[in-house]
Amino acid sequence: MFNRRKFLETTACGFGNLALMGLAGSQARAASLSQAGTDPLAPKQPHHTPKAKRIIFLFMQGGPSQVDSFDYKPLLEKRDGDMEEFRDARVLAKTGTVTKHRVMKSLWKFNRYGETGRQVSDLFPNIATHVDDLCMLHGMRTEGVAHGPATLFMHTGSINLIRPSMGSWISYGLGSTNKNLPGFVTLCPSMGNGGPRNFSNAFLPTVYQGTAVGRAGITAKDATIKNLYHPSMKLSDQGKYLDFLRSLNAEQSVKSQADADYEAALNSFELGWRMQNFAPEVLDLSRETKSTLDSYGIGNSTTDNYGRLCLMARRLAEADVRYIQVNYGDNTNNPAWDQHSNLPKHADHAKAVDKPVAALLADLKQRGLLEDTLVWFGGEFGRTPYSEKNGTGRDHNPNGFTVWLAGGGVKAGYTHGKTDDFGFNAIDGCVHMHDLHATMLHLLGLDHQKLTFKLDGRDFRLTDVHGNVVHEIIS
């Protein structure tokens, strides 16, 4: 509590100093309380020896069909057209009854690839060439049967409460190893189905919020970091301005107990200033060779957009950004892979991402980055093995679907879990989304039960009171 004399002392250097105190606010105080030092993004010691340094999440918004991509089910072809009873979560919620649906075979052929001989469909011929590097999780389960709740749950571990996103938790737990870039970057995120909440810091200090580069609906070529440049001040002048603020802060911190607040606010300002020097270079793809650009499909109208995002992800990984999300989607309520009545549309989306994702895997491996980079590919849920309303598409399926991981300490060429013969329910090696979160944190050296933030007298964490590390998939 300031008395009148203290108030006059701390404002004597000008009302700009007073404004800085306001900007620091409660979020800055939370940052200072949560850190041992003054820089909230300073690297922190993990709970145990990590196997991965960073995560690249390739988010396939809308839910790709597991039975048309990586989970081969020969019974679907044998029983194609048959009417079978399935406990459809959405039908049950509406009617309380189990309904018969028409079994629908995959529209794409499956072939064996690699030394493991695993089956992958013709949707992903390029990714299939890396099948021996992939760790397949066929028994995934999640919460939420609609896109909004399931997408929020995948990102934050909660369907309807305001919670920090996974990338924010990781930045909070580990800090950043590159002081010139944020710890969490999301490339062209969607503004629908949770929107900014999917990369929000929620109640964590604001310094841990994800930095969005572009947004869905804007081409990757035009994607930039908002407000990176000051509209009326040169970069050199901004540096002098921040130096001046820091000198004022040094003087006042001797007399004020709020020095940590000043420090937290100034750290965020200085990060923004440093990003102006380094972020444009990291995101500048013109520095890449023609052969690299070609491998990602850049210059091809089908693959150019996602290819650019995947190449940006590799460059951000090289720059030691902790959590990088590469979004494939749009801003509609029926996003990208959401084919309720037009399953052949899956082919268009697969063509857009298959070559870029395969190139990213090859590029990371060739540069030695795959060893300590965990790549995660998947959507918020899967799709049903039967046609929706006996039509030509598939409905949402949170009960059994596939994601794959690569690098970062997971077993290469390993298959974990399985769904039933139709590919509908996970029946063995089930991995709930909470378990996946716990496992990825573990690979980064974080104990999901210890990564907590106290709010209103309660310790919160990404996995809430759930989650088990899936040790079987760890190499």
N, C-alpha and C positions, 0 to 999 in steps of 0.2 A: 504494500500500500504506500503510494507516494504522499508525503506531506507537501505543503505549498512550496517550501524551499527546495525539496527534491524535484518537484515538478518544474520549477523555474530553471534549475540546474540542467536538467536533461533536455529541456526544450530551448535552451539559450543558443544552441548551435544552429537553430533554424527549424522551421516547421517541417522541412523535409525529413529531419530526423524523427519527428513525431509520426509522420506518415509511414516511415519504415517500421516503427514499432507496431503500427496498426496492421501492416502487411504481414508481419511475423505471426501475430494472432495465435489462436489456440493450436492450429496445426503445427506451427513451428515449435511451440512448447512441447507438444506431443513428440515431435521429432527429437528434441533435445533430451527429453526424459528417456527415450528409447535407445539412445546411443551412449556408448562409453566416451566417445570423443565428440568433437564439434561438427564433423562432416558426416551427415546421415548416410551418404553413399560410399563412405570409405569401406574397403573390403573388410569382411568380418570372418572370423574363424568358423568353419562348419562344425557340426556336432560330432562328425566322424569323417574318416577319410573318404572323399568323394570319388566316384568313378567318372562323373561328367562335370564339365564346367559350365555348360549352357544347354538350353533347349531350343530347338526350332520346331514350332507347331504348325503343321500344314493343315489348316482347318477347312474341311470340305462342308460348307454350310448347307444344311438341308437334309443330310443323311443319305449317303450312297448306299446302294443295295449290296449287302454282304453276299447274298446268294448269286449275284451277277458279277462278282468281282474276285473275291479271295476265298470264299467258303463254298467249295464245290459240293453240290448235293445231287447225285445221280437219281435219287428217288423223285425229284421234281419232274424230270423228263419222263420217267415211267408212269407217274400219276398225273401228268399234265391234263387239266380239264376235269379231274375228279372233284366232287364236292366233299369237303372234309370239315370237321368241326375244329375250330381254333378259338382259344380263349383270348379274343381280341380285347385289349385293354380299353379302347375307346368305345367299342360296342357295349362292353360290360358296364362301363360308366354310364352310358345313356339308357340301356335297356335292362341291365342286370341278367342278361341271358348269354349263353354260348351259342354262337351262330356258325352255320356252315358257309364256307367260302370256296371259290374255285381255285384249285392249285394251278400255279402258272410256272412253267419251266423258264429257265434263263434264256434270254434272247441271244446270248453269246456263247460260243464254244469255249471250253476250258482245255488247256494244254499243260503238260508237265514241263518244268523249267529247272535248271541248275542241278547240282549234285544231289540236292535234297529231293528233287523230283516233285516238288509241290505244285499243285494245280492253281493256275491263274487264268482268268478269262481273257478273251480278246479285247476287252476294254482297256487293259493296261499292258500291252506288249513290251513297252520300254521298262516300266517298273519291274516287270516279270524277270528281266535279265539280271536283276539285283536280288532275286528271291533268297539267295544263300546268305545275304547280309541282313535279312529282315527277321524280326521276332514277331510272329503272328499271335494275336490274342483273339481267339474265336469265341470266347465265352463272356463277352462284355455285357454288362447290364447297367442301366442308369435310371434316373428318376425323371418323370415328366413325359407325357405322350404328345405334347404340342411343342412347336419349335421354340417359343419364347422361354417357357420353364426349363426345357431340356438344355437349351443353349446357356442359360444362366447357370444351371447346375454344373455343366461341364466346365465353365469358366470360374465359378465362385464357390462351388460346393453347396449352393443353396438355391432353392426354386423361387422363393418369394420374399426373402429378407435381403436387406442391403448388406452385402459382404464384399471384402476385397477380392479381386481377381487373383488367379494363380500367379501370374507374372508379378503382381504387386507383392504378394507374399514372399516370392523368391528374392526380389530386390530388397525387401525389408530384412530378410534373413541373412543374405550374403553380401549385400552392398554391390558395388560395381568395381571391376578391375580396370576400367577405362574412365578416368576422371573427366574426359572430354565428351562423353556420350552418356545418355540415360541407361539404366540397367534393364529397361523393359521397353521394347518397341513393337508396335503392331502395324502391319502394312495393309493399307486399304481396308480397314474394318467396316463392317456393315453398321448402319444406323438403326436397323430393325432388330427385333427379337432380343431386346436387352440393350442394344446400342452401346453407348459409352459405359454402361454398367459392366460390360464384359471386359473392359480394360481399366476399370476404376480402382482407386485406392480405398474407396469407402471410408471407414473410420481410421485407416492407417494414415500417417502423415502424407501430405500431398506430393512430396518429393518421390514417392513410390508409385504414383499413377503412371500408366503406360503412355508413352509418347506415340501419338498416331501420325503416320506418314500417309497422307492422302486419305481417301475413304472409298468405299464401294460406289461404283458409278463414275468414278474418275479414273482415267487410264493411268497405268503405272508410269507412263512416260511423263505425266503431268503431276504425279504425286509428290508432294513436298511436306516439310514440317511447317505447320502454321506458325506465323509470328516469329519466324527465325531471325528476321532482320528488323532492326529499328527503322521506322519509316523516315526519320528526320535526323538521325545521328550516325556519324561514321563509326566504324568498328573501333578505331583507335581512340576516339572520344569516349566511347562507352567504357573502354578499359580504364581510362583516366577517371571517369565518373565512379566506377566501382572501386577503384583505388582510394578515391576521396571518401566514399561511404565507409570503406573499411578503416580508414584512418580515424574518422569520426567515431566509429564503433569502438576502436581500441581505446580512445580517450574516455568514452562513456562507460565502457565495461568495468573500468576500475571503480567507478562510483555506483554502478547499477547492478542489481541482481539479475537483470534481464539479458545479460550478455549472450547467453545461449540462444535466446530468441533472435537477437540480432544475427548471430552466427548462422543459424539455420536459414533465415531469410536470405542473407547475403550469399550463402552457398548455392541456393536455387537460382539467384540472379547470375552468379558467376558461371554456373553450369550452362545457362542459356547463352551467355556470352562466348564461352569456349566452344559450344556447339556450332556457333556461326563460323568458327575457324575450321572445324573438323568434320561436321556432318555432311556438308556438300561434297567433300572429297570422298567420303565413304559411300555415298549414294550415287556417285558419278560413274556410270557404267561405260563411258567412253574410254576409260583407262584399260578396259579389258581387250584381249585379243579377238580377232574375228572368229577364230576357231572356237573360243569360249562362248562368244555370243551365239554362234551357230548351234553349238551343242545344247543351249537352253531354248532354242527355237525363236530367238529374238530376230525380228525381221520377217517372220512368218505370221500372217494375219491371225492364224488360229492359236498359236502358242506365244505370241509376242508379249501379251500382257502378263500372264502368269510367269512366263520365263523371266521377265524383268524383276518381278517380285522375288522369285527364288534366287536370282543372282544377287539382288540386294541383300537377301538373307545371308548368303554366304559371306558377303563383304562385312556385314554386321557381326557375323560370327568371328571372322578374322579380327575384328576390332574389339572382341571380348564383350559384346553385349550379352547379358545373362539369359534373357528370355526374348525370343523373336517369334512373333506370330505372323504367318503368311496366309492371308484370308482369300478364299475363293468363294465369292458370293455376290449378293446384290442387296438392295435396300427394301425389297418387297417382303410381304408377309408369307409368300410362298417361294422361299429362296432356292436358288441354283439346283441342287440335286433332288428337289422335292417333286418327284414325278408320280402324282396320283393317277393320272390318266394318260400319260404319254411316256412310258418307260424308255422307248427308243431315244429320247432326249438325253439319257445318260451318256450315250456315245459322244455327243457334242461336248459335254463337260469333260469326259475322260480324255478326249483328244486335246483339250486345252491345257490339261495339267500333267498328262502322262510323261511327255518328253521333258518338260522342265523339272519335274520331281526326280526323274531318273538322272538327269544331268546334275542336279544338286547332290544326289547321293554319290555319283562318280567323282564330282569335283571335290567334295569334302574328303572322300577317301584318298584321292590322289594327293591332296595337300596335307594329309595326316590329321585332319580336323575331325573325322568321323569317330576317332577313338574317344575323344572327350566331348563330343557333341551328340546329344540325344535327339534324334529326329522322331517326331510323333505325327502320324498321318491318320485322320479319321474325322467323322462327323459327330453330331450330338446324339444320334441314335442310328439304327439301321432301318431296314424295311421288311415288310411281310413277304413270306414265300407264296402268298396267294394274291390274286388280283383284287383290287379294291372295287367293291360293288360289281364284281364279275366283269370288270372293264379291262383296260389295257395299261394299268399302272399299279403301283404298290403303295400301301399305307405305311404309317410310321410304326417302328418296332423297337421299343426300349428293352425288350426282354432277352434278346440275344443278337449280338452283332459283332463285327470285326473292326479292330484298329490294328495298325502295326507300328512297331518301334524299330529303330536302327541305331547302331553305334552306342556311345555313352554308357557302356557297361552292361548292356543286355546281350543275351545269347544270340549269336548270329545263326540263321537257318533253323531257329527253334519254333515249334508250334505249341501253344499253351491253350488248353480248354477246347471245348467243342459245343456245338448246338445239336439239337435233335436231328433226326433224319430229314426233316423238312427245312431245317435252318431257322426255326422260329424261336425256340427257347434255349437258353444256355443251360446245359445239363451237367457239365463237368469242367473243372478248372475255372469256375465262375469268377470274374473280376468286376466288382462294382466300380463305378466311377470314383468313389471314395478310395478304393484300393489302388486304382491307377494313380490318383493324386499322391497318395502316401508313398507309392513305389518310386515315382519320379522325384519327389523330394528326397527320398533316401539316396537315390543315385547321385544327387547333387550334394550329398553330405548333410542333409537336414533331417532331423527326427520330427516327423509330422506331429507327434504328441508334445514336443517341446517348442515348436515354432508357434508361439502364442503372442497375443496382444491383449492387455487388460483394458477393458472398457466397462464402465458402470459396475465395477466390482466383480466382473466375470472374465475369465480367460477365454478368448476366442481363438480358433484355428481354422485352417482351410478345410480340414476333414471333420470339423465339429467334434462329435464324440464317437466317430466311426473310423473305418479304414484300417486295412492290414497290408503290410508290405508283401508283395508277391515275390518271395525270394527265389522261387523256381526259375524265374526268367533272367535272373542276374548272373552274369558270367563270373 
